Amino acid sequence: MQEQVGIQMQNVLPAQAGEGFQVETVDATYTRPDLEGSAVPSFTNEYAQLKQQIRQKGLFDPQPVYYTCKFLFTLSLLALSVAFLFGVKISGSSF
């Protein structure tokens, strides 16, 4: 069935420490270099520093007063809109 679809078998060879990995296909062999010493560790370090600064400034702290006010404001807008709809329905006017 693989011949019908045109899929070629490939072998992935295990990498040794510090080598990367190698893929052999029927046509060619592809080698990917090791990612050691790339930008990933410094990015992770920068993220950790940023997260620590944000945590020190208290931006991750819970804010119950803010969310309570936000919830009450949203609930009051909902109540006003429902009251408006019932007021329009009772008065019989239509748009």
C-alpha positions as a Markdown table, in Angstrom:
| # | Residue | x | y | z |
|---|---|---|---|---|
| 1 | Met | 0.0 | 0.0 | 0.0 |
| 2 | Gln | 2.9 | 2.4 | 0.7 |
| 3 | Glu | 4.0 | 2.0 | -2.9 |
| 4 | Gln | 0.5 | 3.0 | -4.1 |
| 5 | Val | 0.5 | 6.2 | -2.1 |
| 6 | Gly | 4.1 | 7.0 | -2.7 |
| 7 | Ile | 5.3 | 7.1 | 0.9 |
| 8 | Gln | 9.0 | 6.4 | 1.4 |
| 9 | Met | 10.2 | 4.6 | 4.5 |
| 10 | Gln | 12.7 | 6.5 | 6.6 |
| 11 | Asn | 15.0 | 5.6 | 9.5 |
| 12 | Val | 15.6 | 7.9 | 12.4 |
| 13 | Leu | 18.9 | 7.2 | 14.1 |
| 14 | Pro | 19.3 | 8.0 | 17.8 |
| 15 | Ala | 21.5 | 11.0 | 18.6 |
| 16 | Gln | 24.5 | 10.9 | 20.8 |
| 17 | Ala | 25.0 | 13.6 | 23.4 |
| 18 | Gly | 25.8 | 16.9 | 21.7 |
| 19 | Glu | 25.3 | 15.6 | 18.1 |
| 20 | Gly | 21.7 | 16.5 | 17.1 |
| 21 | Phe | 19.9 | 13.8 | 15.1 |
| 22 | Gln | 20.1 | 12.3 | 11.7 |
| 23 | Val | 17.3 | 11.1 | 9.3 |
| 24 | Glu | 18.0 | 8.7 | 6.5 |
| 25 | Thr | 15.5 | 8.4 | 3.6 |
| 26 | Val | 15.8 | 6.5 | 0.4 |
| 27 | Asp | 17.0 | 9.5 | -1.5 |
| 28 | Ala | 19.2 | 11.4 | 1.0 |
| 29 | Thr | 20.4 | 11.7 | 4.6 |
| 30 | Tyr | 19.4 | 14.9 | 6.5 |
| 31 | Thr | 21.3 | 15.9 | 9.7 |
| 32 | Arg | 20.0 | 18.5 | 12.1 |
| 33 | Pro | 22.5 | 20.2 | 14.3 |
| 34 | Asp | 22.3 | 20.2 | 18.1 |
| 35 | Leu | 20.3 | 23.0 | 19.6 |
| 36 | Glu | 22.7 | 23.4 | 22.5 |
| 37 | Gly | 23.8 | 27.0 | 23.0 |
| 38 | Ser | 20.8 | 28.4 | 21.1 |
| 39 | Ala | 18.5 | 31.3 | 22.1 |
| 40 | Val | 16.1 | 29.1 | 24.0 |
| 41 | Pro | 17.9 | 29.1 | 27.4 |
| 42 | Ser | 18.3 | 32.9 | 27.3 |
| 43 | Phe | 14.7 | 33.4 | 26.4 |
| 44 | Thr | 13.6 | 31.2 | 29.3 |
| 45 | Asn | 15.9 | 33.2 | 31.6 |
| 46 | Glu | 14.4 | 36.5 | 30.4 |
| 47 | Tyr | 10.9 | 35.2 | 30.9 |
| 48 | Ala | 11.7 | 34.1 | 34.4 |
| 49 | Gln | 13.1 | 37.5 | 35.2 |
| 50 | Leu | 10.1 | 39.3 | 33.8 |
| 51 | Lys | 7.7 | 37.0 | 35.7 |
| 52 | Gln | 9.6 | 37.7 | 38.9 |
| 53 | Gln | 9.4 | 41.5 | 38.3 |
| 54 | Ile | 5.7 | 41.3 | 37.6 |
| 55 | Arg | 5.2 | 39.1 | 40.8 |
| 56 | Gln | 7.2 | 41.6 | 42.9 |
| 57 | Lys | 5.0 | 44.5 | 41.7 |
| 58 | Gly | 1.9 | 42.5 | 42.7 |
| 59 | Leu | 0.3 | 42.3 | 39.3 |
| 60 | Phe | -0.5 | 38.6 | 39.9 |
| 61 | Asp | -2.1 | 39.2 | 43.2 |
| 62 | Pro | -5.9 | 38.5 | 43.5 |
| 63 | Gln | -8.1 | 41.7 | 43.2 |
| 64 | Pro | -11.4 | 40.8 | 44.7 |
| 65 | Val | -12.6 | 44.4 | 45.0 |
| 66 | Tyr | -12.1 | 45.1 | 41.3 |
| 67 | Tyr | -13.9 | 41.9 | 40.2 |
| 68 | Thr | -16.7 | 42.5 | 42.7 |
| 69 | Cys | -17.3 | 46.0 | 41.3 |
| 70 | Lys | -17.0 | 44.7 | 37.7 |
| 71 | Phe | -19.6 | 41.9 | 38.4 |
| 72 | Leu | -22.0 | 44.3 | 40.1 |
| 73 | Phe | -21.7 | 46.8 | 37.2 |
| 74 | Thr | -22.4 | 44.1 | 34.6 |
| 75 | Leu | -25.3 | 42.7 | 36.6 |
| 76 | Ser | -26.8 | 46.2 | 36.9 |
| 77 | Leu | -26.5 | 46.7 | 33.1 |
| 78 | Leu | -28.3 | 43.4 | 32.6 |
| 79 | Ala | -31.1 | 44.4 | 35.0 |
| 80 | Leu | -31.5 | 47.7 | 33.2 |
| 81 | Ser | -31.6 | 46.1 | 29.8 |
| 82 | Val | -34.2 | 43.6 | 30.9 |
| 83 | Ala | -36.3 | 46.4 | 32.6 |
| 84 | Phe | -36.0 | 48.4 | 29.3 |
| 85 | Leu | -37.3 | 45.4 | 27.3 |
| 86 | Phe | -40.2 | 44.8 | 29.6 |
| 87 | Gly | -41.0 | 48.5 | 29.6 |
| 88 | Val | -41.0 | 48.6 | 25.8 |
| 89 | Lys | -43.2 | 45.5 | 25.6 |
| 90 | Ile | -45.7 | 46.8 | 28.2 |
| 91 | Ser | -46.1 | 50.2 | 26.6 |
| 92 | Gly | -46.8 | 48.5 | 23.2 |
| 93 | Ser | -44.5 | 50.7 | 21.2 |
| 94 | Ser | -42.4 | 49.0 | 18.5 |
| 95 | Phe | -39.3 | 50.1 | 16.7 |
